Amino acid sequence: MEKAAFFSSKLKQIFTFERVFLLIFLLAIILRFWHPDLKLFHHDEAIHSWFSFNLLTKGSWIYDPSYHGPFLYYVTAGMFSLFGASDLVARLLPALFGTLLVPLVYFIYRLGYITRAQTLIIALFLTISPDMVYFSRFLRHDIFMLFFTMLLLVALLYYFERGQLRYAIIAAIAAGGALCCKEEMPFILLIFITFFGYAIWKKRINLPPQWKNDLIIGLLIIFGILVALYSAFGMHPETLVGQNFQINSTGWYQAVDHWVSMSNEQRLGGPFYFYIPLYLLYEVPIFLLAILGTLQFMFEDFNLILAGKRLKNWLFKRRFELSINDLALTSQAQLRNPKIINHKSDLFFQLCIYWMILTMAFYAYVGEKVPWLIIHQLLPMSFVAVYKLNWQKAAFALIGCLFLILITWHVAFIPADINEPIVQVQNSEDLRQVMSIMDNSSQVVLASEDYWPLPWYYRGDRWDKITFYGQKQEIDLLTKNSPGVIILHDTESYNTIPGYNKTTYKLDYWFSYYDNQNRLLDYYFHRDGTMGSINLDVFTKQY
């Protein structure tokens, strides 16, 4: 017993809270920065990098709500100017912003809103969550917006706690940065404004005496950031005021109309429960614990074990009442562990539950259903998952982390096409072979309306050897200058072209629900089966 106590004491001395948190943070760095260019660019990543490259080389960028806000393009162009344009460099900042979510959890702990155990589990969830890792290695606007959302939350909490102007400035920078990322950020701001406004009205939060001055300064900072970035630092003032001062003619005024029309069109549509299967595929422990946390919030004394006993009594005895023995044991447990009320913690978790429910409802309603939008729901969900944390929930969370790390490895670190809905429509690894063939040819003919990400990979003067047609052409035109390679869409192609060999490659691929709908349970465990794809016929010259 003495040896066991000594060993336990030594472990506690070695693995202090701060050291364990640092180990989790180091794991977050590794998972995001290890070989970030392992996989080819997604279609959208290629377009974002292409725009950033043009911004750097030609100084050309103008806001188009179809491609979201300016922040990504300016910071990516900056990275290209420092380190050169490549897949690896393009993904460094998403990896950095995704990593920085983890230390922000620590700052919430320092204010006393969450306990040490809650802090470690939240940090671990954010570190190894498949969606968080995958989209931290992915050049889209969402991970930037998510970081700014988290930074805004932390800054607001510190401002309400300490009343210092610097936290109001940080909050303003975070809000301005987030608004320069994506068009749904105003909804997230509305969530924070309504919750904190209600808390202030109910005297649960006290504002400092100078709050009006701080608010004015913060609004000016937000306005300055928006004006600078959306106008391309003054290069396109029409983005702000409209073409010929017609405010609905261009720029950010069109954002709401554009995305409402996209939502109504449901170009990438899905049912309102679209994200629930994704949680069951990738985030099971977080999702289940968040459901339990929500039930505990809604029903103050909700106890999962007692609920299970009541269900057992109903199944076998047709009554929900607990036995006298169960009631006695419950009373003893309550006497041994009296309820400790932490009003700060209660307020914080009320915010997280409110934030989680509204974001889930918002993205369930929005017609555009794409997998990267899950991370905006997953962030508050990770906090709700540790509400009223006890040893049973902590044990379930730690066991569940084995599932999370396994799925993370599968979706983020296997250099092959994977049959997973998390990838949306991903460019196939087959393209590496196609580009190798193109690299070994002095002249290439590309006659297909589907060709991205090739403009990114053949940017600059590398595109000079490519003759581009947006659609199928006659064989005489395709072979006019005897090119070494001819590439066509496989549905608009030829069975043969004289003097050429034909091979079909996947351009991009996606998880096909219709091909797997009769084997969903089998798919869940094996993650295999038929994938949908767009294919290219590559004709190589015979020598």
C-alpha positions as CSV (number, residue, x, y, z in Angstrom):
1,M,0.0,0.0,0.0
2,E,2.8,2.4,0.9
3,K,4.5,1.6,-2.5
4,A,1.3,2.3,-4.3
5,A,0.7,5.5,-2.5
6,F,4.3,6.6,-3.2
7,F,4.0,5.7,-6.9
8,S,0.7,7.6,-7.1
9,S,2.3,10.6,-5.4
10,K,5.2,10.6,-7.9
11,L,2.8,10.4,-10.8
12,K,0.9,13.5,-9.6
13,Q,4.2,15.3,-9.2
14,I,5.3,14.5,-12.7
15,F,2.0,14.9,-14.5
16,T,0.8,18.2,-13.1
17,F,-2.1,20.0,-14.7
18,E,0.1,22.4,-16.6
19,R,2.4,19.6,-17.9
20,V,-0.6,17.5,-19.1
21,F,-2.1,20.5,-20.8
22,L,1.2,21.3,-22.5
23,L,1.4,17.7,-23.7
24,I,-2.1,18.0,-25.2
25,F,-1.0,21.3,-26.9
26,L,2.1,19.6,-28.3
27,L,-0.1,16.8,-29.7
28,A,-2.3,19.5,-31.3
29,I,0.8,20.9,-33.0
30,I,1.9,17.5,-34.3
31,L,-1.5,16.5,-35.6
32,R,-1.9,19.8,-37.5
33,F,1.7,20.4,-38.7
34,W,2.8,16.9,-39.6
35,H,3.0,16.7,-43.4
36,P,0.1,19.1,-44.0
37,D,0.5,18.6,-47.8
38,L,0.1,14.8,-47.5
39,K,-3.1,15.0,-49.7
40,L,-3.8,17.0,-52.8
41,F,-5.8,20.2,-52.6
42,H,-9.5,20.0,-52.4
43,H,-11.3,21.9,-55.3
44,D,-12.0,24.9,-53.1
45,E,-8.4,24.9,-51.6
46,A,-7.0,25.1,-55.2
47,I,-9.3,28.1,-56.0
48,H,-8.5,29.9,-52.8
49,S,-4.8,29.4,-53.4
50,W,-5.1,30.5,-57.0
51,F,-6.8,33.8,-56.0
52,S,-4.2,34.4,-53.3
53,F,-1.4,33.8,-55.8
54,N,-3.0,36.2,-58.2
55,L,-3.4,38.8,-55.4
56,L,0.4,38.4,-54.8
57,T,1.6,38.4,-58.4
58,K,-1.0,40.7,-60.0
59,G,-2.4,42.7,-57.1
60,S,-5.9,41.7,-58.2
61,W,-8.7,40.8,-55.8
62,I,-12.2,42.0,-55.4
63,Y,-14.8,40.8,-53.0
64,D,-17.3,38.2,-54.4
65,P,-19.6,36.7,-51.8
66,S,-19.4,33.4,-53.7
67,Y,-15.8,33.0,-52.5
68,H,-16.4,34.6,-49.0
69,G,-14.4,37.3,-47.3
70,P,-11.0,38.8,-47.9
71,F,-9.1,37.6,-44.8
72,L,-8.0,34.2,-46.2
73,Y,-6.7,35.7,-49.4
74,Y,-4.5,38.4,-47.8
75,V,-3.0,36.2,-45.2
76,T,-2.3,33.4,-47.7
77,A,-0.8,35.8,-50.2
78,G,1.4,37.1,-47.4
79,M,2.6,33.5,-46.6
80,F,3.3,33.0,-50.3
81,S,5.4,36.2,-50.4
82,L,7.4,35.0,-47.4
83,F,7.9,31.3,-48.1
84,G,6.8,30.7,-51.7
85,A,3.6,29.4,-53.2
86,S,2.9,25.7,-52.5
87,D,0.4,23.4,-50.9
88,L,2.4,23.1,-47.7
89,V,2.7,26.9,-47.3
90,A,-1.0,27.4,-48.1
91,R,-2.0,25.1,-45.3
92,L,0.4,26.4,-42.6
93,L,-1.9,29.2,-41.4
94,P,-5.0,27.0,-41.1
95,A,-2.9,24.6,-39.1
96,L,-1.7,27.5,-36.8
97,F,-5.2,28.9,-36.3
98,G,-6.6,25.4,-35.6
99,T,-3.8,24.8,-33.1
100,L,-4.4,28.1,-31.2
101,L,-7.9,27.0,-30.3
102,V,-6.4,24.8,-27.7
103,P,-4.5,27.4,-25.5
104,L,-7.6,29.6,-25.6
105,V,-9.3,27.0,-23.5
106,Y,-6.7,27.5,-20.8
107,F,-7.5,31.2,-20.6
108,I,-11.1,30.4,-19.9
109,Y,-9.9,28.1,-17.1
110,R,-7.8,30.9,-15.6
111,L,-11.0,32.9,-15.1
112,G,-12.6,30.1,-13.1
113,Y,-15.4,29.2,-15.6
114,I,-14.2,25.6,-16.0
115,T,-12.3,23.2,-13.7
116,R,-9.0,21.6,-14.4
117,A,-10.6,18.3,-15.4
118,Q,-13.0,20.0,-17.8
119,T,-10.2,22.1,-19.3
120,L,-8.1,19.0,-20.1
121,I,-11.0,17.1,-21.6
122,I,-12.1,20.1,-23.8
123,A,-8.5,20.6,-24.9
124,L,-8.2,16.9,-25.7
125,F,-11.4,16.9,-27.7
126,L,-10.4,20.0,-29.7
127,T,-6.9,18.4,-30.3
128,I,-8.0,15.0,-31.6
129,S,-11.5,15.6,-33.0
130,P,-11.5,14.3,-36.6
131,D,-13.3,17.3,-37.9
132,M,-11.1,19.8,-36.0
133,V,-7.9,18.1,-37.2
134,Y,-9.1,17.6,-40.8
135,F,-10.3,21.2,-41.3
136,S,-7.2,22.6,-39.6
137,R,-5.3,21.0,-42.4
138,F,-7.6,22.5,-45.0
139,L,-7.5,26.0,-46.7
140,R,-11.0,27.3,-46.1
141,H,-12.3,30.3,-44.3
142,D,-14.0,28.3,-41.6
143,I,-11.0,27.5,-39.4
144,F,-10.1,31.2,-39.4
145,M,-13.6,32.2,-38.4
146,L,-13.7,29.6,-35.7
147,F,-10.5,30.9,-34.2
148,F,-11.8,34.4,-34.2
149,T,-15.0,33.3,-32.6
150,M,-13.2,31.6,-29.8
151,L,-10.9,34.6,-29.4
152,L,-13.9,36.9,-29.2
153,L,-15.5,34.7,-26.5
154,V,-12.3,34.7,-24.4
155,A,-11.8,38.5,-24.8
156,L,-15.4,39.2,-23.8
157,L,-15.1,37.0,-20.7
158,Y,-11.9,38.8,-19.7
159,Y,-13.5,42.2,-20.4
160,F,-16.5,41.5,-18.2
161,E,-14.3,40.1,-15.5
162,R,-11.6,42.9,-15.5
163,G,-13.1,45.8,-17.4
164,Q,-9.9,46.7,-19.2
165,L,-9.8,48.4,-22.6
166,R,-7.2,46.1,-24.0
167,Y,-9.7,43.2,-23.8
168,A,-12.3,45.3,-25.6
169,I,-9.8,46.0,-28.3
170,I,-8.9,42.3,-28.7
171,A,-12.7,41.5,-28.9
172,A,-13.1,44.1,-31.6
173,I,-10.1,42.7,-33.6
174,A,-11.6,39.2,-33.3
175,A,-15.0,40.3,-34.4
176,G,-13.6,42.3,-37.3
177,G,-11.4,39.4,-38.4
178,A,-14.3,36.9,-38.2
179,L,-16.6,39.3,-40.2
180,C,-13.9,39.3,-42.9
181,C,-14.0,35.5,-43.1
182,K,-17.6,34.3,-43.8
183,E,-21.0,35.7,-44.2
184,E,-22.7,33.8,-41.4
185,M,-20.6,35.4,-38.7
186,P,-23.2,38.1,-38.0
187,F,-25.4,35.3,-36.7
188,I,-22.7,34.1,-34.3
189,L,-22.3,37.7,-33.1
190,L,-26.1,37.9,-32.6
191,I,-25.9,34.8,-30.3
192,F,-23.2,36.5,-28.2
193,I,-25.0,39.9,-28.2
194,T,-28.4,38.4,-27.1
195,F,-26.9,36.2,-24.4
196,F,-24.6,38.7,-22.8
197,G,-27.2,41.5,-23.3
198,Y,-29.7,39.4,-21.3
199,A,-27.1,38.6,-18.6
200,I,-26.3,42.3,-18.2
201,W,-30.0,43.1,-18.0
202,K,-30.4,40.5,-15.3
203,K,-27.4,41.9,-13.4
204,R,-25.5,38.6,-13.8
205,I,-22.7,40.6,-15.5
206,N,-21.6,44.0,-14.5
207,L,-20.2,46.4,-17.0
208,P,-17.3,48.7,-16.1
209,P,-18.1,52.5,-15.8
210,Q,-16.3,53.4,-19.0
211,W,-18.1,50.7,-21.1
212,K,-19.7,53.2,-23.5
213,N,-16.3,54.6,-24.5
214,D,-14.9,51.1,-24.9
215,L,-17.8,50.2,-27.1
216,I,-17.3,53.1,-29.4
217,I,-13.6,52.4,-29.7
218,G,-14.4,48.7,-30.4
219,L,-16.9,49.6,-33.1
220,L,-14.5,51.9,-34.8
221,I,-11.8,49.2,-34.9
222,I,-14.3,46.7,-36.4
223,F,-15.4,49.3,-38.9
224,G,-11.8,50.1,-39.8
225,I,-10.9,46.4,-40.4
226,L,-14.0,45.8,-42.6
227,V,-13.4,48.9,-44.7
228,A,-9.7,48.2,-45.2
229,L,-10.1,44.5,-46.1
230,Y,-13.3,44.6,-48.1
231,S,-12.2,47.6,-50.2
232,A,-8.9,45.8,-50.8
233,F,-7.1,48.6,-48.9
234,G,-8.8,51.3,-51.0
235,M,-8.4,49.6,-54.4
236,H,-12.1,48.8,-54.7
237,P,-14.2,51.4,-52.8
238,E,-17.2,50.4,-54.9
239,T,-17.3,47.3,-52.7
240,L,-18.3,49.5,-49.8
241,V,-20.6,52.1,-51.5
242,G,-21.9,50.2,-54.5
243,Q,-21.3,50.8,-58.2
244,N,-22.4,54.4,-59.0
245,F,-23.5,54.4,-55.3
246,Q,-26.2,51.8,-56.0
247,I,-25.8,49.9,-52.7
248,N,-27.3,46.6,-54.0
249,S,-25.0,46.5,-57.1
250,T,-21.8,45.0,-55.8
251,G,-19.7,44.0,-52.8
252,W,-20.7,43.0,-49.3
253,Y,-24.3,44.3,-49.8
254,Q,-24.9,41.3,-52.0
255,A,-23.7,38.8,-49.5
256,V,-27.0,38.2,-47.8
257,D,-29.0,38.0,-51.1
258,H,-26.4,35.7,-52.6
259,W,-26.3,33.2,-49.7
260,V,-30.1,33.3,-49.2
261,S,-30.5,32.4,-52.9
262,M,-27.9,29.6,-52.5
263,S,-29.7,28.3,-49.5
264,N,-33.1,28.3,-51.3
265,E,-31.5,26.7,-54.4
266,Q,-30.0,24.0,-52.2
267,R,-27.2,23.5,-54.7
268,L,-25.5,21.3,-52.0
269,G,-28.6,20.5,-50.1
270,G,-29.5,17.9,-47.5
271,P,-32.1,17.2,-44.8
272,F,-32.3,19.2,-41.6
273,Y,-30.6,16.3,-39.8
274,F,-27.6,16.3,-42.3
275,Y,-25.0,16.8,-39.6
276,I,-26.3,14.2,-37.1
277,P,-24.9,11.3,-39.1
278,L,-21.6,13.1,-39.4
279,Y,-21.4,13.4,-35.6
280,L,-22.2,9.6,-35.4
281,L,-19.5,8.9,-37.9
282,Y,-16.7,11.1,-36.5
283,E,-17.6,12.7,-33.1
284,V,-19.5,10.1,-31.2
285,P,-18.2,10.7,-27.6
286,I,-18.4,14.5,-27.9
287,F,-21.9,14.2,-29.4
288,L,-23.3,11.8,-26.8
289,L,-21.7,13.7,-23.8
290,A,-23.2,16.9,-25.2
291,I,-26.7,15.4,-25.3
292,L,-26.2,14.2,-21.7
293,G,-24.9,17.7,-20.7
294,T,-28.0,19.3,-22.3
295,L,-30.3,16.9,-20.5
296,Q,-28.5,17.7,-17.2
297,F,-29.0,21.4,-17.9
298,M,-32.7,21.0,-18.8
299,F,-33.4,18.7,-15.9
300,E,-31.3,19.9,-13.0
301,D,-31.0,16.6,-11.1
302,F,-30.8,14.4,-14.2
303,N,-28.8,11.3,-13.4
304,L,-28.0,8.8,-16.2
305,I,-27.6,5.9,-13.9
306,L,-30.9,6.5,-12.1
307,A,-32.6,7.1,-15.5
308,G,-31.3,3.6,-16.5
309,K,-32.7,2.1,-13.3
310,R,-36.0,3.7,-13.9
311,L,-36.1,2.4,-17.5
312,K,-35.2,-1.1,-16.2
313,N,-38.1,-0.9,-13.6
314,W,-40.5,0.1,-16.4
315,L,-39.4,-2.7,-18.7
316,F,-39.7,-5.4,-16.0
317,K,-42.2,-4.0,-13.5
318,R,-44.1,-1.4,-15.6
319,R,-43.3,1.4,-13.1
320,F,-40.7,4.1,-13.1
321,E,-40.4,4.4,-9.3
322,L,-37.0,3.6,-7.8
323,S,-36.6,1.0,-5.1
324,I,-36.1,2.0,-1.5
325,N,-32.5,0.7,-1.7
326,D,-31.8,2.9,-4.8
327,L,-33.3,5.9,-3.1
328,A,-31.2,5.3,0.0
329,L,-28.0,4.9,-2.0
330,T,-28.8,8.1,-3.9
331,S,-29.4,10.1,-0.6
332,Q,-26.1,8.8,0.8
333,A,-24.2,9.8,-2.3
334,Q,-25.7,13.3,-2.1
335,L,-24.7,13.6,1.5
336,R,-21.1,12.6,0.7
337,N,-21.0,14.9,-2.3
338,P,-23.1,18.0,-1.5
339,K,-23.9,20.2,-4.5
340,I,-21.5,23.1,-4.9
341,I,-23.0,26.1,-6.8
342,N,-20.5,28.0,-9.0
343,H,-22.5,30.9,-10.5
344,K,-19.7,31.8,-13.0
345,S,-19.6,28.2,-14.3
346,D,-23.3,28.0,-14.6
347,L,-23.5,31.2,-16.6
348,F,-20.7,30.0,-18.9
349,F,-22.3,26.7,-19.6
350,Q,-25.7,28.3,-20.2
351,L,-24.0,30.4,-22.9
352,C,-22.4,27.2,-24.4
353,I,-25.7,25.4,-24.5
354,Y,-27.5,28.4,-26.0
355,W,-24.6,28.8,-28.5
356,M,-24.7,25.1,-29.4
357,I,-28.4,24.8,-29.9
358,L,-28.7,27.9,-32.0
359,T,-25.8,27.1,-34.3
360,M,-27.1,23.6,-34.8
361,A,-30.6,25.0,-35.6
362,F,-29.1,27.6,-37.9
363,Y,-27.0,25.1,-39.9
364,A,-29.9,22.6,-39.9
365,Y,-32.1,25.4,-41.5
366,V,-29.5,26.7,-44.0
367,G,-29.9,25.0,-47.4
368,E,-26.2,24.6,-48.1
369,K,-25.1,21.5,-46.3
370,V,-21.3,20.9,-46.4
371,P,-19.1,19.0,-43.9
372,W,-16.8,21.9,-42.9
373,L,-19.7,23.8,-41.3
374,I,-19.8,21.1,-38.6
375,I,-16.9,22.7,-36.7
376,H,-18.9,25.8,-35.9
377,Q,-21.3,23.5,-34.0
378,L,-18.6,21.3,-32.6
379,L,-16.8,24.1,-30.7
380,P,-19.6,24.9,-28.3
381,M,-20.6,21.2,-28.2
382,S,-17.1,20.3,-26.9
383,F,-17.8,22.6,-23.9
384,V,-21.3,21.3,-23.3
385,A,-19.9,17.8,-23.3
386,V,-18.1,18.4,-20.0
387,Y,-21.0,20.1,-18.2
388,K,-21.3,18.7,-14.7
389,L,-18.3,16.5,-15.3
390,N,-17.9,13.5,-12.9
391,W,-15.7,10.5,-13.0
392,Q,-18.1,8.5,-15.1
393,K,-18.3,11.1,-17.8
394,A,-14.6,11.7,-17.7
395,A,-13.9,7.9,-18.1
396,F,-16.3,7.8,-21.0
397,A,-14.6,10.8,-22.6
398,L,-11.1,9.2,-22.3
399,I,-12.3,5.9,-23.7
400,G,-14.0,7.8,-26.5
401,C,-10.8,9.5,-27.3
402,L,-9.5,6.2,-28.6
403,F,-12.3,6.3,-31.2
404,L,-11.5,9.9,-32.1
405,I,-7.8,9.3,-32.6
406,L,-8.5,6.3,-34.8
407,I,-10.9,8.1,-37.0
408,T,-8.6,11.1,-37.1
409,W,-5.8,8.9,-38.4
410,H,-8.0,7.4,-41.0
411,V,-9.4,10.6,-42.4
412,A,-6.4,12.9,-42.2
413,F,-3.3,10.8,-42.5
414,I,-3.9,8.1,-45.0
415,P,-2.5,9.2,-48.4
416,A,-5.2,7.6,-50.5
417,D,-8.8,8.3,-51.7
418,I,-11.1,7.6,-48.7
419,N,-14.8,6.8,-48.9
420,E,-15.8,9.4,-46.3
421,P,-18.4,12.2,-46.4
422,I,-16.0,14.5,-44.5
423,V,-14.1,15.0,-47.7
424,Q,-17.1,16.5,-49.6
425,V,-15.8,16.4,-53.3
426,Q,-12.0,15.8,-53.0
427,N,-9.5,15.8,-55.8
428,S,-8.2,12.3,-56.3
429,E,-4.7,11.1,-55.6
430,D,-4.9,9.7,-59.2
431,L,-4.1,13.3,-60.3
432,R,-0.5,12.8,-59.1
433,Q,-0.1,10.3,-61.9
434,V,-1.9,12.6,-64.4
435,M,0.3,15.5,-63.5
436,S,3.4,13.3,-63.7
437,I,2.4,12.4,-67.3
438,M,1.8,16.1,-68.1
439,D,5.1,17.1,-66.6
440,N,6.9,14.7,-69.0
441,S,5.2,16.2,-72.0
442,S,6.2,19.4,-73.8
443,Q,2.6,20.1,-75.0
444,V,-0.7,19.2,-73.4
445,V,-4.3,19.6,-74.7
446,L,-7.0,19.9,-72.0
447,A,-10.5,19.8,-73.4
448,S,-12.8,19.4,-70.4
449,E,-15.1,21.7,-68.4
450,D,-13.9,19.9,-65.2
451,Y,-10.2,20.6,-64.7
452,W,-9.6,22.1,-61.3
453,P,-7.1,22.0,-59.5
454,L,-4.8,22.0,-62.6
455,P,-4.7,25.8,-62.9
456,W,-3.2,26.0,-59.4
457,Y,-0.7,23.3,-60.0
458,Y,0.3,24.7,-63.4
459,R,0.2,28.4,-62.3
460,G,2.4,31.0,-63.9
461,D,4.5,30.0,-67.0
462,R,3.9,26.3,-66.4
463,W,0.4,26.8,-68.0
464,D,2.1,27.9,-71.2
465,K,2.5,24.4,-72.5
466,I,-1.3,23.7,-72.0
467,T,-3.8,24.4,-74.8
468,F,-7.1,24.7,-73.1
469,Y,-10.6,24.0,-74.5
470,G,-13.5,24.2,-72.2
471,Q,-15.2,21.2,-73.8
472,K,-14.8,18.3,-76.2
473,Q,-13.4,19.2,-79.7
474,E,-13.0,17.3,-83.0
475,I,-10.1,14.9,-83.1
476,D,-8.4,16.9,-85.9
477,L,-8.3,20.0,-83.7
478,L,-7.1,18.0,-80.7
479,T,-4.2,16.4,-82.6
480,K,-3.4,19.4,-84.7
481,N,0.1,20.1,-83.3
482,S,0.7,16.5,-82.3
483,P,0.6,17.1,-78.5
484,G,2.1,14.5,-76.1
485,V,-1.0,14.4,-73.9
486,I,-4.7,14.9,-74.6
487,I,-7.1,15.1,-71.7
488,L,-10.9,14.9,-71.9
489,H,-13.8,14.3,-69.6
490,D,-14.7,10.6,-69.8
491,T,-18.3,11.3,-70.6
492,E,-17.3,13.6,-73.5
493,S,-14.5,11.6,-74.9
494,Y,-13.5,9.2,-77.7
495,N,-13.1,5.4,-77.6
496,T,-9.8,5.9,-79.4
497,I,-7.7,8.6,-80.9
498,P,-5.3,7.3,-83.6
499,G,-1.7,7.2,-82.4
500,Y,-2.6,7.5,-78.7
501,N,-3.1,5.2,-75.8
502,K,-6.0,5.8,-73.5
503,T,-6.1,5.5,-69.6
504,T,-8.9,6.7,-67.4
505,Y,-8.2,8.4,-64.0
506,K,-10.3,9.9,-61.3
507,L,-10.3,13.7,-61.2
508,D,-12.2,13.9,-58.0
509,Y,-14.4,11.7,-55.8
510,W,-17.1,11.7,-53.1
511,F,-18.9,9.5,-50.7
512,S,-22.0,8.1,-52.5
513,Y,-24.9,7.6,-50.2
514,Y,-27.0,6.0,-52.9
515,D,-24.4,3.3,-53.6
516,N,-24.0,2.5,-49.8
517,Q,-27.5,3.1,-48.5
518,N,-28.3,-0.7,-48.3
519,R,-25.2,-1.4,-46.3
520,L,-24.9,1.5,-43.9
521,L,-24.0,-0.6,-40.8
522,D,-21.4,-2.5,-42.7
523,Y,-20.1,0.8,-44.1
524,Y,-19.9,2.3,-40.6
525,F,-17.3,-0.3,-39.5
526,H,-15.4,-0.8,-42.7
527,R,-15.6,2.7,-44.4
528,D,-15.3,1.1,-47.8
529,G,-17.6,0.6,-50.8
530,T,-18.4,2.5,-54.0
531,M,-17.5,6.1,-54.4
532,G,-18.8,8.6,-56.9
533,S,-16.3,10.3,-59.1
534,I,-15.6,12.5,-62.1
535,N,-13.1,10.9,-64.4
536,L,-10.7,12.1,-67.1
537,D,-9.6,10.1,-70.1
538,V,-5.8,10.7,-70.6
539,F,-4.5,10.0,-74.1
540,T,-0.7,9.7,-74.3
541,K,1.1,9.7,-77.6
542,Q,2.4,6.4,-78.9
543,Y,6.1,6.4,-79.8
